[in-house]
Amino acid sequence: MKRRIWLAVTLLVIFSFAIISSRSATVKKATSAIKVEDKAKNVNSAFSSYVTDIYQSADLKMHGLDYDVFQKAVTGYFNLKQNKKLSKKSEVITVIDFNKASTVKRMWIVDLLKKELVLNTWVAHGQGSGDNIATQFSDDNNSHQSSLGFYVTNEVYYGKHGRSLKLDGMDAGFNTHARERAVVLHAANYVCENTIKQLGRLGRSHGCPAVSPEVSNKIIDLVKGKNMIYVNANVSNYNSKYLNQDFLPNFASQPDSAVQLTKASF
């Protein structure tokens, strides 16, 4: 009888210990999951705060740049930095939003370090992309259409449009034929207010982001030499590896965000 009682007590103790151990492991897993989730929230919050700070400081909303488009551009910038596609000194990004009509100043050059809008101006799209608003995009030769995505600026040269800037497309399937298509940043007389008054829209290029001769040299000097240009439009099939958020943990590990990021880990 005593042996049975002892055995029952022993089994009860073992069973209780198993339950306690199981609950402890569950609590540990839950705590660990919460910590990971909190860390992810902190990382996302740090990046969101950084983007918002620049967006507000540079008064980009007043100048017509949508927040989500700017956030995409900054996301691409840090991904390109992390992949060593940009100059270590790169602190300026250029955003072109082809969701907007050509009559609107839809190119913005933003200094991330100074949190300033450097320039907001007109930019033309390709003849094959549409009239006042660009709706069609292609990376094909002779399409005369604009191409979407991330570009890295390269060398300055003199061609039929005068002083121009070569671009390298970063998004396979969307803009990587930029070199062979001769898609470059150049000046064009049809990018001006007079053309808008005459035609109700800007003139159009063969796919190049053409700008006004009045500001072309300034733009080229600002963005040449391994800086980023992001061309945006609401197209369902567009995707880019440079819009992922793998860089975020590295971003959050640095103090004072942009100052350290552009000169240290990126």
VEXROTOR-196453 format. One line per 10 residues: number of its first residue (from 1); their letters; for each residue x, y, z of N, C-alpha, C. Coordinates in Angstrom, 2 decimals, m for minus. Layout:
REM VEXROTOR-196453
NUM) a) X/Y/Z/X/Y/Z/X/Y/Z | ...
This chain:
REM VEXROTOR-196453
1) mkrriwlavt) 0.83/m1.22/0.00/0.00/0.00/0.00/0.86/1.25/0.00 | 1.89/1.23/0.89/2.80/2.38/0.96/3.54/2.58/m0.36 | 3.90/1.44/m0.98/4.62/1.52/m2.27/3.73/2.17/m3.33 | 2.45/1.83/m3.30/1.52/2.41/m4.28/1.37/3.92/m4.06 | 1.23/4.28/m2.79/1.11/5.71/m2.47/2.38/6.45/m2.91 | 3.54/5.84/m2.61/4.84/6.47/m2.99/4.95/6.63/m4.49 | 4.53/5.57/m5.22/4.59/5.61/m6.68/3.66/6.68/m7.24 | 2.47/6.79/m6.64/1.51/7.80/m7.09/2.04/9.21/m6.87 | 2.63/9.40/m5.68/3.20/10.72/m5.37/4.34/11.05/m6.32 | 5.19/10.07/m6.59/6.33/10.26/m7.50/5.84/10.65/m8.90
11) llvifsfaii) 4.83/9.90/m9.37/4.30/10.21/m10.70/3.67/11.60/m10.73 | 2.99/11.97/m9.65/2.37/13.28/m9.58/3.41/14.39/m9.62 | 4.53/14.16/m8.91/5.61/15.16/m8.91/6.22/15.29/m10.30 | 6.47/14.12/m10.94/7.06/14.14/m12.29/6.12/14.84/m13.27 | 4.84/14.53/m13.17/3.85/15.15/m14.06/3.77/16.66/m13.84 | 3.78/17.06/m12.60/3.74/18.49/m12.27/4.97/19.21/m12.80 | 6.12/18.57/m12.62/7.37/19.17/m13.11/7.34/19.33/m14.63 | 6.79/18.30/m15.31/6.69/18.36/m16.77/5.80/19.52/m17.21 | 4.68/19.69/m16.48/3.76/20.78/m16.82/4.43/22.13/m16.61 | 5.14/22.26/m15.47/5.83/23.52/m15.17/6.89/23.82/m16.21
21) ssrsatvkka) 7.66/22.78/m16.59/8.74/22.95/m17.59/8.16/23.36/m18.94 | 7.04/22.71/m19.30/6.39/23.02/m20.57/5.90/24.46/m20.59 | 5.26/24.87/m19.48/4.76/26.24/m19.40/5.91/27.24/m19.42 | 7.00/26.88/m18.74/8.18/27.76/m18.72/8.75/27.94/m20.12 | 8.83/26.82/m20.87/9.35/26.89/m22.24/8.43/27.72/m23.12 | 7.11/27.56/m22.92/6.13/28.34/m23.69/6.26/29.82/m23.41 | 6.43/30.14/m22.11/6.61/31.54/m21.71/7.87/32.11/m22.32 | 8.96/31.32/m22.30/10.22/31.78/m22.87/10.09/32.05/m24.36 | 9.41/31.11/m25.07/9.20/31.30/m26.50/8.36/32.54/m26.77 | 7.32/32.72/m25.99/6.44/33.88/m26.17/7.20/35.16/m25.90
31) tsaikvedka) 8.01/35.15/m24.83/8.82/36.33/m24.50/9.81/36.64/m25.59 | 10.44/35.57/m26.12/11.41/35.75/m27.21/10.73/36.32/m28.45 | 9.53/35.79/m28.76/8.79/36.28/m29.93/8.42/37.75/m29.76 | 8.02/38.11/m28.55/7.67/39.51/m28.27/8.87/40.42/m28.44 | 10.05/39.94/m27.98/11.27/40.73/m28.11/11.63/40.94/m29.57 | 11.50/39.88/m30.37/11.80/39.98/m31.81/10.84/40.95/m32.47 | 9.54/40.82/m32.10/8.52/41.71/m32.67/8.78/43.15/m32.27 | 9.14/43.36/m31.00/9.43/44.71/m30.52/10.64/45.30/m31.22 | 11.65/44.45/m31.44/12.85/44.91/m32.14/12.51/45.34/m33.56 | 11.69/44.51/m34.23/11.28/44.84/m35.60/10.50/46.15/m35.64
41) knvnsafssy) 9.62/46.33/m34.63/8.85/47.57/m34.56/9.77/48.78/m34.34 | 10.77/48.59/m33.49/11.72/49.68/m33.22/12.52/50.04/m34.46 | 12.92/48.99/m35.20/13.68/49.21/m36.44/12.84/49.96/m37.45 | 11.60/49.49/m37.67/10.70/50.14/m38.62/10.38/51.56/m38.18 | 10.22/51.74/m36.88/9.92/53.05/m36.34/11.07/54.02/m36.56 | 12.31/53.53/m36.39/13.49/54.37/m36.59/13.57/54.85/m38.04 | 13.32/53.95/m38.98/13.37/54.33/m40.39/12.24/55.26/m40.75 | 11.04/54.94/m40.27/9.88/55.78/m40.55/10.08/57.19/m40.00 | 10.64/57.29/m38.80/10.90/58.60/m38.21/11.93/59.38/m39.02 | 12.93/58.67/m39.51/13.97/59.29/m40.32/13.38/59.87/m41.61
51) vtdiyqsadl) 12.57/59.06/m42.30/11.94/59.50/m43.55/11.01/60.68/m43.30 | 10.21/60.57/m42.27/9.25/61.63/m41.93/9.96/62.93/m41.59 | 11.05/62.82/m40.86/11.81/64.01/m40.47/12.30/64.77/m41.69 | 12.87/64.07/m42.65/13.37/64.72/m43.87/12.20/65.26/m44.69 | 11.14/64.46/m44.81/9.97/64.85/m45.60/9.39/66.17/m45.09 | 9.32/66.29/m43.79/8.77/67.50/m43.19/9.76/68.65/m43.21 | 11.02/68.37/m42.90/12.04/69.43/m42.86/12.24/70.06/m44.23 | 12.19/69.22/m45.27/12.38/69.72/m46.64/11.09/70.26/m47.25 | 10.00/70.17/m46.50/8.70/70.68/m46.95/8.30/70.05/m48.29 | 8.48/68.73/m48.39/8.25/68.05/m49.66/6.77/67.93/m50.02
61) kmhgldydvf) 5.92/67.87/m49.01/4.48/67.79/m49.31/4.02/69.05/m50.03 | 4.46/70.21/m49.57/4.07/71.46/m50.20/4.55/71.53/m51.64 | 5.67/70.87/m51.93/6.23/70.88/m53.29/5.75/69.70/m54.12 | 4.72/68.99/m53.63/4.04/68.01/m54.47/4.57/66.60/m54.47 | 5.59/66.31/m53.66/6.14/64.95/m53.62/5.36/64.12/m52.60 | 4.74/63.04/m53.06/3.97/62.18/m52.17/4.88/61.42/m51.21 | 4.41/61.25/m49.99/5.22/60.62/m48.94/5.63/59.20/m49.31 | 4.68/58.40/m49.81/5.00/57.00/m50.09/6.02/56.87/m51.21 | 5.99/57.79/m52.17/6.98/57.78/m53.25/8.36/58.14/m52.69 | 8.39/59.13/m51.82/9.65/59.52/m51.19/10.21/58.38/m50.35
71) qkavtgyfnl) 9.35/57.69/m49.62/9.81/56.57/m48.80/10.40/55.45/m49.65 | 9.79/55.18/m50.80/10.34/54.18/m51.72/11.73/54.60/m52.20 | 11.85/55.87/m52.54/13.13/56.37/m53.02/14.22/56.23/m51.96 | 13.89/56.57/m50.72/14.88/56.48/m49.63/15.21/55.02/m49.34 | 14.21/54.15/m49.43/14.45/52.71/m49.26/15.44/52.21/m50.30 | 15.22/52.59/m51.55/16.14/52.20/m52.62/17.53/52.77/m52.42 | 17.58/54.01/m51.95/18.87/54.66/m51.71/19.72/53.85/m50.74 | 19.14/53.44/m49.62/19.93/52.70/m48.62/20.26/51.29/m49.09 | 19.37/50.68/m49.87/19.70/49.38/m50.45/20.85/49.49/m51.44 | 20.82/50.51/m52.27/21.90/50.72/m53.23/23.21/51.04/m52.51
81) kqnkklskks) 23.11/51.80/m51.42/24.28/52.09/m50.60/24.87/50.81/m50.04 | 23.99/49.99/m49.49/24.45/48.75/m48.87/25.09/47.83/m49.89 | 24.62/47.88/m51.12/25.17/47.04/m52.18/26.33/47.72/m52.93 | 26.78/48.85/m52.37/27.94/49.58/m52.89/27.78/50.00/m54.36 | 26.55/50.35/m54.71/26.28/50.85/m56.07/26.45/52.36/m56.16 | 26.41/53.03/m55.02/26.51/54.49/m54.99/27.85/54.92/m54.40 | 28.20/56.16/m54.68/29.40/56.74/m54.09/29.26/56.78/m52.57 | 30.38/56.61/m51.87/30.37/56.71/m50.41/29.96/58.12/m49.98 | 30.19/59.09/m50.84/29.85/60.48/m50.53/28.43/60.85/m50.94 | 27.71/59.90/m51.50/26.36/60.18/m52.00/25.42/60.56/m50.86
91) evitvidfnk) 24.85/61.74/m50.95/23.90/62.22/m49.94/22.66/62.82/m50.60 | 22.66/62.85/m51.95/21.57/63.46/m52.71/20.82/62.41/m53.50 | 19.49/62.47/m53.45/18.67/61.56/m54.27/17.78/62.39/m55.18 | 17.45/61.81/m56.33/16.54/62.44/m57.29/15.32/61.56/m57.45 | 14.15/62.16/m57.37/12.88/61.43/m57.51/12.11/62.02/m58.69 | 11.64/61.15/m59.57/10.77/61.54/m60.68/9.49/60.74/m60.53 | 8.36/61.42/m60.51/7.08/60.75/m60.33/6.21/60.93/m61.56 | 6.16/59.89/m62.38/5.38/59.95/m63.61/3.90/59.67/m63.38 | 3.48/59.57/m62.13/2.04/59.57/m61.85/1.45/60.95/m62.11 | 2.31/61.93/m62.09/1.87/63.32/m62.24/2.01/63.78/m63.69
101) astvkrmwiv) 1.20/64.75/m64.07/1.20/65.28/m65.44/2.50/66.02/m65.73 | 2.83/66.11/m67.02/4.07/66.78/m67.42/4.03/68.28/m67.14 | 2.83/68.82/m66.96/2.69/70.25/m66.65/3.08/70.57/m65.21 | 3.25/69.53/m64.41/3.61/69.68/m62.99/5.12/69.47/m62.84 | 5.72/70.20/m61.92/7.15/70.00/m61.63/7.29/68.70/m60.85 | 7.63/67.64/m61.56/7.58/66.29/m60.99/8.96/65.66/m60.80 | 10.00/66.48/m60.79/11.34/66.02/m60.44/11.78/66.77/m59.19 | 12.27/66.00/m58.21/12.75/66.59/m56.96/14.16/66.08/m56.67 | 15.05/66.98/m56.31/16.39/66.61/m55.87/16.48/66.98/m54.39 | 16.73/65.97/m53.57/16.70/66.16/m52.12/18.05/65.81/m51.51
111) dllkkelvln) 18.55/66.69/m50.67/19.78/66.44/m49.90/19.36/65.79/m48.59 | 19.66/64.50/m48.43/19.25/63.77/m47.23/20.00/64.21/m45.99 | 21.23/64.59/m46.16/22.04/64.98/m45.02/21.61/66.33/m44.47 | 21.37/67.27/m45.38/20.95/68.61/m44.97/19.44/68.71/m44.77 | 18.72/67.66/m45.20/17.25/67.64/m45.09/16.65/68.81/m45.85 | 17.13/68.98/m47.07/16.70/70.13/m47.87/16.26/69.69/m49.27 | 15.26/70.40/m49.79/14.89/70.26/m51.19/15.80/71.18/m51.99 | 16.65/70.59/m52.81/17.62/71.37/m53.57/16.99/71.95/m54.83 | 16.13/71.16/m55.49/15.53/71.61/m56.75/14.24/70.84/m57.02 | 13.25/71.56/m57.53/11.98/70.98/m57.96/11.69/71.55/m59.34
121) twvahgqgsg) 11.63/70.68/m60.35/11.53/71.19/m61.71/10.76/70.24/m62.62 | 10.53/70.69/m63.87/9.87/69.87/m64.87/10.81/68.80/m65.43 | 10.24/67.71/m65.88/11.00/66.67/m66.57/10.08/66.00/m67.59 | 10.61/65.73/m68.77/9.81/65.13/m69.84/9.84/63.61/m69.77 | 8.79/62.99/m70.32/8.78/61.54/m70.49/8.85/61.20/m71.98 | 8.91/59.92/m72.28/9.07/59.48/m73.66/7.80/59.62/m74.50 | 8.00/59.80/m75.82/6.86/59.94/m76.74/5.92/58.74/m76.69 | 6.51/57.57/m76.53/5.71/56.36/m76.52/4.99/56.09/m75.22 | 5.25/56.90/m74.21/4.65/56.68/m72.90/3.30/57.36/m72.72 | 3.01/58.36/m73.55/1.74/59.06/m73.42/1.88/60.53/m73.74
131) dniatqfsdd) 0.79/61.25/m73.67/0.80/62.68/m73.98/1.16/63.51/m72.75 | 0.19/64.01/m72.03/0.49/64.82/m70.85/0.88/63.95/m69.66 | 0.27/62.77/m69.58/0.58/61.84/m68.49/1.15/60.55/m69.07 | 2.23/60.07/m68.50/2.86/58.83/m68.95/2.09/57.64/m68.39 | 1.67/56.75/m69.28/0.91/55.57/m68.85/1.53/54.26/m69.32 | 2.45/54.34/m70.26/3.09/53.14/m70.80/4.61/53.24/m70.59 | 5.21/52.11/m70.18/6.65/52.12/m69.89/7.30/50.88/m70.46 | 8.53/51.05/m70.92/9.22/49.93/m71.54/10.73/50.10/m71.45 | 11.42/48.98/m71.50/12.88/48.99/m71.55/13.38/48.53/m72.92 | 12.45/48.45/m73.88/12.79/47.94/m75.22/13.39/49.03/m76.10
141) nnshqsslgf) 14.32/48.61/m76.95/14.90/49.53/m77.93/13.80/50.04/m78.88 | 13.93/51.30/m79.26/13.02/51.94/m80.21/11.58/52.05/m79.73 | 11.34/51.80/m78.46/9.98/51.95/m77.94/9.66/53.42/m77.70 | 10.70/54.25/m77.53/10.55/55.67/m77.21/9.71/55.88/m75.95 | 9.74/54.87/m75.08/9.02/54.96/m73.82/10.00/55.18/m72.66 | 9.51/55.80/m71.62/10.30/55.95/m70.41/10.37/54.61/m69.69 | 11.40/54.45/m68.87/11.57/53.23/m68.08/11.53/53.56/m66.60 | 10.91/52.68/m65.85/10.76/52.89/m64.41/11.93/52.32/m63.62 | 12.03/52.75/m62.36/12.96/52.11/m61.45/14.12/52.96/m61.01 | 15.10/52.27/m60.44/16.27/52.92/m59.87/17.41/52.99/m60.89
151) yvtnevyygk) 18.00/54.16/m60.97/19.16/54.39/m61.83/20.31/54.90/m60.98 | 21.52/54.63/m61.46/22.72/55.23/m60.86/23.36/56.12/m61.92 | 23.63/57.35/m61.56/24.23/58.28/m62.51/25.69/57.94/m62.74 | 26.17/58.22/m63.94/27.56/57.88/m64.25/28.27/59.08/m64.86 | 28.89/58.88/m66.03/29.79/59.91/m66.55/29.07/61.01/m67.33 | 29.66/62.17/m67.31/29.19/63.31/m68.09/29.84/63.25/m69.47 | 29.08/63.58/m70.51/29.64/63.61/m71.86/28.95/64.70/m72.67 | 29.48/64.97/m73.84/28.88/65.96/m74.73/28.37/65.25/m75.97 | 27.07/65.37/m76.22/26.45/64.72/m77.37/25.57/65.67/m78.14 | 24.58/65.13/m78.87/23.74/65.96/m79.71/22.85/66.91/m78.90
161) hgrslkldgm) 22.69/66.60/m77.62/21.91/67.48/m76.75/22.80/68.35/m75.87 | 24.08/68.40/m76.23/25.01/69.16/m75.41/25.49/68.35/m74.22 | 25.77/69.03/m73.14/26.28/68.36/m71.94/25.19/67.45/m71.36 | 25.51/66.17/m71.24/24.51/65.17/m70.83/25.12/64.22/m69.80 | 24.26/63.41/m69.20/24.69/62.51/m68.13/24.20/61.10/m68.40 | 25.14/60.16/m68.44/24.78/58.76/m68.68/24.21/58.12/m67.41 | 23.26/57.20/m67.64/22.57/56.54/m66.54/22.68/55.02/m66.69 | 22.79/54.34/m65.56/22.79/52.88/m65.54/21.56/52.40/m64.79 | 20.71/51.63/m65.49/19.51/51.09/m64.84/19.86/49.93/m63.92 | 19.22/49.88/m62.77/19.50/48.88/m61.75/18.45/47.78/m61.67
171) dagfnthare) 17.29/47.99/m62.29/16.19/47.04/m62.16/16.03/46.17/m63.41 | 16.48/44.93/m63.31/16.41/44.00/m64.44/14.98/43.83/m64.93 | 14.82/43.95/m66.26/13.50/43.82/m66.85/12.73/45.12/m66.94 | 13.30/46.17/m66.33/12.60/47.45/m66.31/13.42/48.61/m66.86 | 14.73/48.62/m66.61/15.53/49.76/m67.10/17.00/49.44/m67.38 | 17.36/48.18/m67.40/18.78/47.84/m67.55/19.30/47.99/m68.98 | 18.44/48.33/m69.93/18.89/48.60/m71.30/19.14/50.09/m71.53 | 19.23/50.83/m70.45/19.38/52.29/m70.57/20.60/52.66/m71.41 | 21.70/51.98/m71.21/22.92/52.30/m71.97/22.72/52.08/m73.46 | 22.23/50.92/m73.83/22.10/50.63/m75.26/20.98/51.44/m75.91
181) ravvlhaany) 20.01/51.87/m75.12/18.95/52.73/m75.63/19.35/54.20/m75.64 | 20.52/54.49/m75.06/20.99/55.88/m74.93/20.00/56.72/m74.13 | 19.47/56.13/m73.08/18.60/56.87/m72.16/19.50/57.62/m71.19 | 19.54/58.93/m71.35/20.43/59.78/m70.57/19.66/61.00/m70.05 | 20.24/61.68/m69.12/19.66/62.95/m68.66/20.26/64.06/m69.51 | 19.41/64.83/m70.19/19.92/65.88/m71.07/18.96/67.07/m71.11 | 19.43/68.16/m71.65/18.61/69.36/m71.80/17.77/69.27/m73.07 | 16.60/69.90/m73.03/15.73/69.96/m74.22/14.92/71.24/m74.16 | 14.89/71.95/m75.29/14.17/73.23/m75.35/12.67/73.08/m75.14 | 12.14/71.87/m75.37/10.70/71.66/m75.23/10.27/71.46/m73.77
191) vcentikqlg) 11.26/71.49/m72.86/10.93/71.40/m71.43/10.93/72.81/m70.86 | 9.78/73.47/m70.97/9.69/74.85/m70.49/8.22/75.26/m70.38 | 8.00/76.37/m69.75/6.64/76.85/m69.53/5.98/77.27/m70.84 | 6.76/77.80/m71.78/6.19/78.21/m73.07/5.58/77.03/m73.82 | 6.26/75.89/m73.78/5.74/74.69/m74.45/4.44/74.25/m73.81 | 4.38/74.33/m72.49/3.15/73.98/m71.77/2.00/74.88/m72.21 | 2.28/76.17/m72.36/1.25/77.12/m72.78/0.79/76.84/m74.20 | 1.72/76.43/m75.08/1.40/76.19/m76.48/0.69/74.85/m76.71 | 1.18/73.80/m76.03/0.68/72.45/m76.28/m0.23/71.91/m75.19 | m0.22/72.56/m74.04/m0.96/72.01/m72.90/m0.21/70.90/m72.21
201) rlgrshgcpa) 1.04/70.72/m72.56/1.91/69.71/m71.98/3.34/70.03/m72.35 | 4.30/69.33/m71.75/5.69/69.45/m72.18/5.90/68.70/m73.49 | 6.99/69.01/m74.16/7.43/68.17/m75.27/7.88/66.82/m74.70 | 8.13/65.86/m75.60/8.48/64.52/m75.13/9.78/64.05/m75.77 | 10.46/63.17/m75.06/11.76/62.66/m75.50/11.60/61.30/m76.16 | 12.73/60.64/m76.39/12.71/59.27/m76.89/12.87/58.27/m75.74 | 12.54/58.72/m74.55/12.66/57.86/m73.37/13.56/58.45/m72.31 | 14.26/59.53/m72.65/15.17/60.16/m71.70/14.43/61.07/m70.73 | 14.93/61.19/m69.50/14.41/62.21/m68.59/15.01/63.57/m68.96 | 14.39/64.23/m69.92/14.90/65.51/m70.41/14.45/66.65/m69.51
211) vspevsnkii) 15.34/67.62/m69.31/15.05/68.75/m68.41/15.29/70.08/m69.14 | 14.92/71.15/m68.49/15.08/72.48/m69.08/16.55/72.85/m69.22 | 16.93/73.48/m70.34/18.32/73.95/m70.50/18.73/74.93/m69.40 | 17.76/75.62/m68.82/18.07/76.59/m67.77/18.64/75.94/m66.51 | 18.27/74.67/m66.28/18.73/74.01/m65.04/19.52/72.74/m65.30 | 19.73/72.40/m66.56/20.36/71.11/m66.86/21.76/70.99/m66.28 | 22.57/72.02/m66.43/23.94/71.95/m65.89/23.94/71.85/m64.37 | 23.03/72.57/m63.74/22.92/72.50/m62.29/22.54/71.10/m61.84 | 21.58/70.51/m62.53/21.14/69.15/m62.20/22.28/68.15/m62.39 | 22.94/68.24/m63.53/24.04/67.31/m63.82/25.13/67.42/m62.76
221) dlvkgknmiy) 25.48/68.63/m62.38/26.52/68.81/m61.36/26.09/68.28/m60.00 | 24.80/68.35/m59.72/24.29/67.87/m58.43/24.26/66.35/m58.35 | 23.92/65.70/m59.45/23.64/64.26/m59.36/24.67/63.36/m60.05 | 25.64/63.91/m60.73/26.62/63.07/m61.44/27.45/62.25/m60.44 | 28.10/61.21/m60.97/29.08/60.47/m60.17/28.51/59.53/m59.13 | 27.71/58.54/m59.58/27.22/57.48/m58.69/26.23/57.98/m57.63 | 25.25/58.75/m58.08/24.12/59.10/m57.24/22.86/58.42/m57.80 | 21.78/58.47/m57.05/20.58/57.72/m57.39/19.48/58.59/m57.99 | 18.84/58.04/m59.02/17.59/58.60/m59.56/16.54/57.51/m59.47 | 15.38/57.85/m58.94/14.27/56.90/m58.86/13.11/57.42/m59.69
231) vnanvsnyns) 12.68/56.61/m60.67/11.55/56.97/m61.54/10.35/56.13/m61.12 | 9.31/56.80/m60.68/8.13/56.12/m60.12/6.90/56.26/m61.01 | 6.04/55.24/m60.95/4.70/55.30/m61.54/3.92/54.12/m60.99 | 2.61/54.26/m60.93/1.77/53.17/m60.43/1.56/52.13/m61.52 | 2.48/51.18/m61.56/2.40/50.09/m62.54/2.41/48.78/m61.75 | 1.40/47.95/m61.96/1.22/46.77/m61.13/2.35/45.75/m61.23 | 2.99/45.66/m62.40/4.00/44.61/m62.56/5.41/45.07/m62.16 | 5.55/46.34/m61.74/6.89/46.79/m61.36/7.29/46.23/m60.00 | 8.51/45.73/m59.94/9.08/45.31/m58.66/10.58/45.53/m58.71 | 11.17/45.66/m57.54/12.60/45.93/m57.45/13.16/45.32/m56.18
241) kylnqdflpn) 14.31/44.68/m56.31/14.98/44.13/m55.12/15.47/45.25/m54.21 | 15.54/46.44/m54.74/16.02/47.58/m53.94/14.91/48.20/m53.10 | 13.72/47.61/m53.16/12.64/48.07/m52.30/12.46/47.16/m51.08 | 13.36/46.15/m50.92/13.27/45.30/m49.74/13.78/46.06/m48.51 | 13.56/45.49/m47.35/13.92/46.18/m46.10/15.02/45.45/m45.33 | 15.85/44.72/m46.05/16.94/43.99/m45.40/17.95/44.91/m44.72 | 18.02/46.13/m45.18/18.99/47.07/m44.63/18.57/47.65/m43.28 | 17.32/47.46/m42.89/16.79/48.13/m41.71/17.55/47.84/m40.41 | 17.92/46.57/m40.11/18.68/46.33/m38.89/19.99/47.11/m38.87 | 20.64/47.19/m40.02/21.89/47.96/m40.12/21.62/49.43/m39.92
251) fasqpdsavq) 20.48/49.88/m40.44/20.09/51.28/m40.30/19.92/51.65/m38.83 | 19.17/50.81/m38.10/18.84/51.12/m36.72/20.05/51.02/m35.79 | 21.10/50.31/m36.22/22.27/50.12/m35.35/23.18/51.34/m35.31 | 22.92/52.30/m36.21/23.79/53.46/m36.30/23.18/54.67/m35.59 | 24.00/55.43/m34.88/23.48/56.65/m34.25/23.30/57.77/m35.26 | 22.36/58.63/m34.99/22.13/59.83/m35.82/21.91/59.50/m37.29 | 21.30/58.39/m37.55/20.91/57.93/m38.87/21.78/58.38/m40.02 | 21.34/59.34/m40.81/21.95/59.64/m42.10/23.42/60.01/m42.00 | 23.80/60.78/m41.00/25.19/61.22/m40.90/26.13/60.03/m40.80 | 25.76/59.06/m39.97/26.60/57.89/m39.79/26.41/56.89/m40.91
261) ltkasf) 25.16/56.74/m41.36/24.86/55.72/m42.36/25.60/55.94/m43.66 | 25.63/57.16/m44.11/26.24/57.44/m45.41/27.76/57.38/m45.36 | 28.32/57.44/m44.16/29.77/57.47/m44.06/30.36/56.25/m43.36 | 29.47/55.39/m42.84/29.97/54.24/m42.10/29.54/52.94/m42.76 | 28.50/52.28/m42.20/28.13/50.94/m42.66/27.65/50.90/m44.09 | 27.14/52.00/m44.61/26.69/52.03/m46.00/27.74/52.64/m46.90
